[in-house]
């Protein structure tokens, strides 16, 4: 699947990339090669093959969340380094995008 220059520019715009003409040519060729490889993979017969996310047998090794109640001394020590606070809360700037 060879992408047209317009398609490559559209993909770059969606990715918020400003590409030069040379970069459009280079990356367009690379992207077309990736898509051609994906087309090849679509032709592989996978009937009878179970879908897998991983094959190592490893399981989640993260610990479970545990609630630990802090005493006033621990709370004050944690809040002491906060640049701004409001009562027992750390005050941060509002983030809106």
C-alpha positions, 0 to 999 in steps of 0.5 A: 500500500503506497500512500499518496503525498496528501495522505502522508501530509494528513497523517502528519497533521493528525500527529501534529508534525511539521515535516519538510518535503524531504521528511515527507518523502522519507517517512512516507516511504517508511510508513508505506513499508510498514503498511505493506508488511501489515498487509502481508501479515493479514494473509497468514492463516491463523485458524486454530491459534489461540489469541495471546497477549504474552507467552511467558506465563508471568503474572502481575507482580505489583502489590495490592493497595494497602490503606495506612492511617498516618498520625498527625506527626507523619501528616505534618512531616509530609506537608512540610515540604509542600510549596503551598497548602490549604489546611491539610491539602497541598495546593497546586495550580489548576491544569486545563487543556 
